Amino acid sequence: MTYDCDLAKLAAKHPDTIEFIATVSGADDVRSREWKGGNGRVNAVARKYLEKFDLPKESTTIYLRGHPGMIEDVKGRVAPNGWKIIKERFWKQ
């Protein structure tokens, strides 16, 4: 199950509080040539936007869904700095 449509609708409905940024890590792949969203590994994209938006840690939650290695990597980078994390793995290791 994906949540991209639901998250995009929420972001459109609440533009002052929700920013939905979809990304693909294989933007150079022929299957992604029509892609207009972000590109790069989620690990780097998350760091980029956390710095860009300068969000308040006490009222911001980072939702991570995907590969267990990505989730643990991002969690390890941002949780020690006070960010709240919700994680959902879509497969088990």
DSSP file (Angstrom, degrees, kcal/mol; ACC not computed):
  #  RESIDUE AA STRUCTURE BP1 BP2  ACC     N-H-->O    O-->H-N    N-H-->O    O-->H-N    TCO  KAPPA ALPHA  PHI   PSI    X-CA   Y-CA   Z-CA
    1    1 A M              0   0    0      0, 0.0     2,-0.3     0, 0.0     0, 0.0   0.000 360.0 360.0 360.0 137.2    0.0    0.0    0.0
    2    2 A T        -     0   0    0      1,-0.1     4,-0.1     0, 0.0     3,-0.1  -0.840 360.0-161.0-114.6 157.6    1.2    3.5   -0.8
    3    3 A Y     >  +     0   0    0     -2,-0.3     4,-3.0     1,-0.1     5,-0.3   0.236  57.1 112.0-117.5  11.2    0.1    6.7    0.8
    4    4 A D  H  > S+     0   0    0      1,-0.2     4,-2.5     2,-0.2     5,-0.2   0.890  80.7  46.1 -59.8 -42.7    1.3    9.2   -1.8
    5    5 A C  H  > S+     0   0    0      2,-0.2     4,-2.2     1,-0.2    -1,-0.2   0.925 114.8  47.7 -65.9 -43.0   -2.2   10.3   -3.0
    6    6 A D  H  > S+     0   0    0      1,-0.2     4,-2.3     2,-0.2    -2,-0.2   0.923 114.3  46.2 -62.8 -44.1   -3.4   10.6    0.6
    7    7 A L  H  X S+     0   0    0     -4,-3.0     4,-2.5     2,-0.2    -2,-0.2   0.891 110.9  52.3 -67.1 -39.0   -0.4   12.6    1.7
    8    8 A A  H  X S+     0   0    0     -4,-2.5     4,-2.1    -5,-0.3    -1,-0.2   0.900 110.4  48.8 -63.2 -40.0   -0.6   14.9   -1.4
    9    9 A K  H  X S+     0   0    0     -4,-2.2     4,-2.3     2,-0.2    -2,-0.2   0.919 111.4  49.3 -65.3 -43.5   -4.2   15.6   -0.6
   10   10 A L  H  X S+     0   0    0     -4,-2.3     4,-2.2     1,-0.2    -2,-0.2   0.912 111.0  49.9 -61.5 -42.1   -3.4   16.4    3.0
   11   11 A A  H  < S+     0   0    0     -4,-2.5     7,-0.3     1,-0.2    -1,-0.2   0.890 111.5  48.6 -64.2 -39.0   -0.6   18.7    1.9
   12   12 A A  H  < S+     0   0    0     -4,-2.1    -1,-0.2     1,-0.2    -2,-0.2   0.871 114.7  45.6 -67.6 -36.2   -2.9   20.5   -0.5
   13   13 A K  H  < S+     0   0    0     -4,-2.3    -2,-0.2     1,-0.2    -1,-0.2   0.808 126.4  29.0 -76.0 -30.5   -5.5   20.9    2.2
   14   14 A H    >X  +     0   0    0     -4,-2.2     4,-2.4    -5,-0.2     3,-1.7  -0.501  67.8 158.7-128.9  62.6   -3.1   22.1    4.8
   15   15 A P  T 34 S+     0   0    0      0, 0.0    -1,-0.1     0, 0.0    -3,-0.1   0.707  72.9  58.6 -64.6 -19.4   -0.2   23.8    3.0
   16   16 A D  T 34 S+     0   0    0      1,-0.1     3,-0.1    -3,-0.1    -5,-0.1   0.663 120.9  23.5 -82.0 -15.1    0.8   25.8    6.0
   17   17 A T  T <4 S+     0   0    0     -3,-1.7     2,-0.5     1,-0.2    -1,-0.1   0.585 115.2  57.7-126.3 -15.7    1.5   22.6    8.1
   18   18 A I     <  -     0   0    0     -4,-2.4     2,-0.5    -7,-0.3    -1,-0.2  -0.976  48.9-178.2-126.6 129.8    2.2   19.7    5.7
   19   19 A E        -     0   0    0     -2,-0.5     2,-0.6    -3,-0.1   -11,-0.1  -0.983  10.7-162.9-122.5 116.9    4.8   19.4    3.1
   20   20 A F        -     0   0    0     -2,-0.5     2,-0.5   -12,-0.1    -2,-0.0  -0.898   9.4-179.4-103.2 120.5    4.8   16.2    1.1
   21   21 A I        -     0   0    0     -2,-0.6     2,-0.3    16,-0.1    -2,-0.0  -0.938   6.5-166.5-123.9 107.8    8.0   15.5   -0.8
   22   22 A A        -     0   0    0     -2,-0.5    16,-2.0   -18,-0.0     2,-0.3  -0.698  12.6-179.1 -90.8 145.6    8.1   12.4   -2.9
   23   23 A T  E     -a   38   0A   0     -2,-0.3     2,-0.4    14,-0.2    16,-0.3  -0.985  19.7-153.4-143.7 152.9   11.5   11.2   -4.2
   24   24 A V  E     -a   39   0A   0     14,-1.4    16,-2.3    -2,-0.3     3,-0.5  -0.981   9.3-153.2-124.2 141.9   13.0    8.5   -6.3
   25   25 A S  S    S+     0   0    0     -2,-0.4     3,-0.2    14,-0.2     2,-0.2   0.687  93.2  54.7 -86.8 -16.9   16.5    7.2   -6.0
   26   26 A G    >   +     0   0    0      1,-0.2     3,-1.9    14,-0.1     6,-0.3  -0.352  60.1 146.1-110.3  52.6   16.7    6.0   -9.6
   27   27 A A  T 3  S+     0   0    0     -3,-0.5    -1,-0.2     1,-0.3     8,-0.1   0.733  71.4  58.0 -62.6 -22.2   15.8    9.2  -11.4
   28   28 A D  T 3  S+     0   0    0     -3,-0.2    -1,-0.3     3,-0.0     5,-0.1   0.614  81.9 109.1 -82.5 -11.5   18.2    8.4  -14.2
   29   29 A D  S X  S-     0   0    0     -3,-1.9     3,-2.1     1,-0.1     4,-0.2  -0.376  80.0-123.2 -65.1 141.9   16.4    5.1  -14.9
   30   30 A V  G >  S+     0   0    0      1,-0.3     3,-1.2     2,-0.2     4,-0.2   0.809 111.8  61.2 -56.6 -31.5   14.4    5.0  -18.1
   31   31 A R  G 3  S+     0   0    0      1,-0.2    -1,-0.3     2,-0.1     3,-0.2   0.676 106.4  46.5 -69.7 -16.1   11.3    4.2  -16.1
   32   32 A S  G X  S+     0   0    0     -3,-2.1     3,-2.1    -6,-0.3    -1,-0.2   0.264  74.8 110.7-107.7  10.1   11.6    7.5  -14.2
   33   33 A R  T <  S+     0   0    0     -3,-1.2    -1,-0.1     1,-0.3    -2,-0.1   0.752  80.7  49.5 -62.6 -23.0   12.2    9.8  -17.1
   34   34 A E  T 3  S+     0   0    0     -3,-0.2    -1,-0.3    -4,-0.2    -2,-0.1   0.495  83.6 124.8 -89.2  -4.3    8.8   11.5  -16.6
   35   35 A W    <   +     0   0    0     -3,-2.1    -3,-0.1    -8,-0.1   -11,-0.0  -0.333  32.3 176.2 -63.5 130.9    9.4   12.0  -12.9
   36   36 A K        +     0   0    0     -2,-0.1    -1,-0.1     2,-0.0     3,-0.1   0.404  52.4  85.3-113.6  -2.6    9.0   15.6  -11.8
   37   37 A G  S    S-     0   0    0      1,-0.2   -14,-0.2   -16,-0.0   -16,-0.1   0.068  90.2 -55.2 -85.5-161.5    9.5   15.2   -8.0
   38   38 A G  E     -a   23   0A   0    -16,-2.0   -14,-1.4     2,-0.0     2,-0.3  -0.238  50.2-154.0 -71.8 164.0   12.6   15.0   -5.9
   39   39 A N  E     +a   24   0A   0    -16,-0.3   -14,-0.2    -3,-0.1     2,-0.2  -0.996  41.6  64.4-143.0 151.3   15.4   12.6   -6.6
   40   40 A G  S    S-     0   0    0    -16,-2.3   -14,-0.1    -2,-0.3     2,-0.1  -0.497  87.1 -44.5 124.2 165.1   18.1   11.1   -4.5
   41   41 A R    >>  -     0   0    0     -2,-0.2     4,-2.2   -16,-0.2     3,-0.9  -0.386  52.2-124.0 -64.4 140.3   18.4    8.7   -1.6
   42   42 A V  H 3> S+     0   0    0      1,-0.3     4,-3.1     2,-0.2     5,-0.3   0.841 108.8  65.6 -55.9 -35.0   15.8    9.4    1.2
   43   43 A N  H 3> S+     0   0    0      1,-0.2     4,-1.3     2,-0.2    -1,-0.3   0.913 109.7  35.9 -54.4 -45.9   18.7    9.7    3.7
   44   44 A A  H <> S+     0   0    0     -3,-0.9     4,-2.3     2,-0.2    -1,-0.2   0.868 116.0  53.9 -76.9 -38.3   20.1   12.8    1.9
   45   45 A V  H  X S+     0   0    0     -4,-2.2     4,-2.3     2,-0.2     5,-0.2   0.915 107.1  51.6 -64.0 -43.0   16.7   14.2    1.0
   46   46 A A  H  X S+     0   0    0     -4,-3.1     4,-2.3     1,-0.2     5,-0.2   0.935 111.1  47.1 -59.5 -47.1   15.5   14.1    4.6
   47   47 A R  H  X S+     0   0    0     -4,-1.3     4,-2.0    -5,-0.3    -1,-0.2   0.911 110.3  54.1 -61.3 -42.6   18.6   15.9    5.8
   48   48 A K  H  X S+     0   0    0     -4,-2.3     4,-2.3     1,-0.2    -1,-0.2   0.921 113.1  41.1 -58.5 -47.1   18.2   18.6    3.0
   49   49 A Y  H  X S+     0   0    0     -4,-2.3     4,-2.5     2,-0.2     5,-0.3   0.823 109.6  57.1 -77.8 -30.1   14.6   19.4    3.9
   50   50 A L  H  X>S+     0   0    0     -4,-2.3     4,-1.1    -5,-0.2     5,-0.6   0.916 113.6  41.7 -62.7 -40.3   15.1   19.4    7.7
   51   51 A E  H  <5S+     0   0    0     -4,-2.0    -2,-0.2    -5,-0.2    -1,-0.2   0.905 114.8  51.7 -70.7 -41.8   17.8   22.0    7.2
   52   52 A K  H  <5S+     0   0    0     -4,-2.3    -2,-0.2    -5,-0.2    -3,-0.2   0.918 116.6  36.9 -62.0 -46.2   15.8   24.0    4.6
   53   53 A F  H  <5S-     0   0    0     -4,-2.5    -1,-0.2    -5,-0.1    -2,-0.2   0.652  87.5-148.8 -86.6 -15.5   12.6   24.3    6.7
   54   54 A D  T  <5 -     0   0    0     -4,-1.1    -3,-0.1    -5,-0.3    -4,-0.1   0.926  28.4-165.6  46.5  54.6   14.2   24.7   10.1
   55   55 A L      < -     0   0    0     -5,-0.6     2,-0.4     1,-0.1    -1,-0.1  -0.378  24.6-105.0 -75.9 146.8   11.2   23.0   11.7
   56   56 A P    >   -     0   0    0      0, 0.0     3,-1.1     0, 0.0     4,-0.3  -0.590  24.8-148.3 -72.1 124.4   10.6   23.1   15.4
   57   57 A K  G >  S+     0   0    0     -2,-0.4     3,-0.8     1,-0.3    27,-0.4   0.818  91.6  61.9 -64.7 -32.6   11.5   19.7   16.9
   58   58 A E  G 3  S+     0   0    0      1,-0.2    -1,-0.3    25,-0.1    24,-0.0   0.705 116.6  29.0 -70.8 -17.8    8.9   19.8   19.6
   59   59 A S  G <  S+     0   0    0     -3,-1.1     2,-0.4    25,-0.0    -1,-0.2   0.174 103.0  90.7-127.1  18.3    6.0   19.9   17.1
   60   60 A T    <   -     0   0    0     -3,-0.8    24,-1.0    -4,-0.3     2,-0.4  -0.950  50.1-168.5-118.9 134.7    7.4   18.1   14.1
   61   61 A T  E     -b   84   0B   0     -2,-0.4     2,-0.6    22,-0.1    24,-0.2  -0.980  12.4-146.9-121.0 133.6    7.1   14.3   13.4
   62   62 A I  E     -b   85   0B   0     22,-2.8    24,-2.7    -2,-0.4     2,-0.6  -0.885  11.5-155.7-100.4 122.0    9.2   12.6   10.7
   63   63 A Y  E     -b   86   0B   0     -2,-0.6     2,-0.5    22,-0.2    24,-0.2  -0.878  11.1-171.9-101.6 119.4    7.3    9.7    9.1
   64   64 A L  E     +b   87   0B   0     22,-3.2    24,-2.4    -2,-0.6     2,-0.4  -0.946   9.3 169.3-115.3 127.5    9.6    7.1    7.5
   65   65 A R  E     +b   88   0B   0     -2,-0.5     2,-0.4    22,-0.2    24,-0.2  -0.992  39.6  42.4-137.4 128.2    8.2    4.2    5.4
   66   66 A G  E    S+b   89   0B   0     22,-1.7    24,-0.9    -2,-0.4    25,-0.4  -0.998  85.5  25.9 148.8-144.8   10.3    1.9    3.3
   67   67 A H     >  -     0   0    0     -2,-0.4     4,-2.4    22,-0.1     3,-0.4  -0.327  63.4-131.6 -61.4 131.6   13.4   -0.2    3.4
   68   68 A P  H  > S+     0   0    0      0, 0.0     4,-2.4     0, 0.0     5,-0.2   0.849 106.7  54.4 -55.2 -36.4   14.5   -1.1    6.9
   69   69 A G  H  > S+     0   0    0      2,-0.2     4,-2.1     1,-0.2     5,-0.1   0.900 109.2  47.1 -65.6 -40.1   18.1    0.0    6.2
   70   70 A M  H  > S+     0   0    0     -3,-0.4     4,-2.8     2,-0.2     5,-0.3   0.926 111.8  50.9 -64.8 -45.2   16.9    3.5    5.1
   71   71 A I  H  X S+     0   0    0     -4,-2.4     4,-2.8     1,-0.2     5,-0.2   0.940 112.8  44.7 -59.2 -48.5   14.6    3.8    8.1
   72   72 A E  H  X S+     0   0    0     -4,-2.4     4,-2.5     2,-0.2    -1,-0.2   0.873 113.1  51.7 -65.6 -36.8   17.4    2.9   10.6
   73   73 A D  H  X S+     0   0    0     -4,-2.1     4,-1.4    -5,-0.2    -2,-0.2   0.954 114.4  41.2 -64.9 -49.8   19.9    5.2    8.8
   74   74 A V  H  X S+     0   0    0     -4,-2.8     4,-2.4     1,-0.2     3,-0.4   0.931 115.3  51.6 -64.8 -44.4   17.6    8.3    8.9
   75   75 A K  H  X S+     0   0    0     -4,-2.8     4,-2.4    -5,-0.3    -1,-0.2   0.919 108.7  51.4 -56.9 -44.6   16.5    7.5   12.4
   76   76 A G  H  < S+     0   0    0     -4,-2.5    -1,-0.2    -5,-0.2    -2,-0.2   0.794 113.6  45.2 -63.9 -28.5   20.1    7.2   13.5
   77   77 A R  H  < S+     0   0    0     -4,-1.4    -2,-0.2    -3,-0.4    -1,-0.2   0.836 126.1  25.0 -83.0 -35.3   20.9   10.6   12.0
   78   78 A V  H ><>S+     0   0    0     -4,-2.4     5,-1.4    -5,-0.1     3,-1.3   0.802 106.6  67.9-105.9 -32.3   17.9   12.6   13.2
   79   79 A A  G ><5S+     0   0    0     -4,-2.4     3,-2.3    -5,-0.4    -3,-0.1   0.896  96.1  57.2 -59.3 -42.1   16.6   11.0   16.4
   80   80 A P  G 3 5S+     0   0    0      0, 0.0    -1,-0.3     0, 0.0    -2,-0.1   0.735 101.4  59.6 -61.6 -18.0   19.6   11.9   18.5
   81   81 A N  G < 5S-     0   0    0     -3,-1.3    -2,-0.2    -4,-0.1   -24,-0.1   0.361 128.2 -95.1 -91.3   5.8   19.0   15.6   17.6
   82   82 A G  T < 5S+     0   0    0     -3,-2.3     2,-0.2     1,-0.3    -3,-0.2   0.494  74.3 145.0 100.9   3.5   15.5   15.5   19.1
   83   83 A W      < -     0   0    0     -5,-1.4     2,-0.3    -8,-0.1    -1,-0.3  -0.551  47.7-127.0 -78.0 140.1   13.3   14.7   16.2
   84   84 A K  E     -b   61   0B   0    -24,-1.0   -22,-2.8   -27,-0.4     2,-0.4  -0.692  29.0-159.0 -83.2 138.7   10.2   12.5   16.7
   85   85 A I  E     -b   62   0B   0     -2,-0.3     2,-0.4   -24,-0.2   -22,-0.2  -0.959  18.9-172.3-124.5 135.6   10.1    9.5   14.4
   86   86 A I  E     -b   63   0B   0    -24,-2.7   -22,-3.2    -2,-0.4     2,-0.4  -0.996  20.9-168.8-117.2 132.5    7.2    7.3   13.2
   87   87 A K  E     -b   64   0B   0     -2,-0.4     2,-0.4   -24,-0.2   -22,-0.2  -0.948  17.3-179.2-128.7 146.8    8.4    4.4   11.2
   88   88 A E  E     -b   65   0B   0    -24,-2.4   -22,-1.7    -2,-0.4     2,-0.4  -0.947  13.7-155.1-142.3 117.5    6.7    1.8    9.0
   89   89 A R  E     -b   66   0B   0     -2,-0.4   -22,-0.1   -24,-0.2     3,-0.1  -0.751   5.4-157.9 -91.5 137.3    8.5   -1.0    7.3
   90   90 A F  S    S+     0   0    0    -24,-0.9     2,-0.3    -2,-0.4    -1,-0.1   0.334  78.8  21.7-100.8  11.0    6.9   -2.5    4.2
   91   91 A W  S    S-     0   0    0    -25,-0.4     2,-0.3     0, 0.0    -1,-0.1  -0.952  79.4-116.9-159.5 161.5    8.8   -5.7    4.5
   92   92 A K              0   0    0     -2,-0.3   -25,-0.0     1,-0.1    -2,-0.0  -0.742 360.0 360.0-100.8 148.5   10.7   -7.6    7.1
   93   93 A Q              0   0    0     -2,-0.3    -1,-0.1   -25,-0.0     0, 0.0   0.455 360.0 360.0 -79.1 360.0   14.4   -8.4    7.1
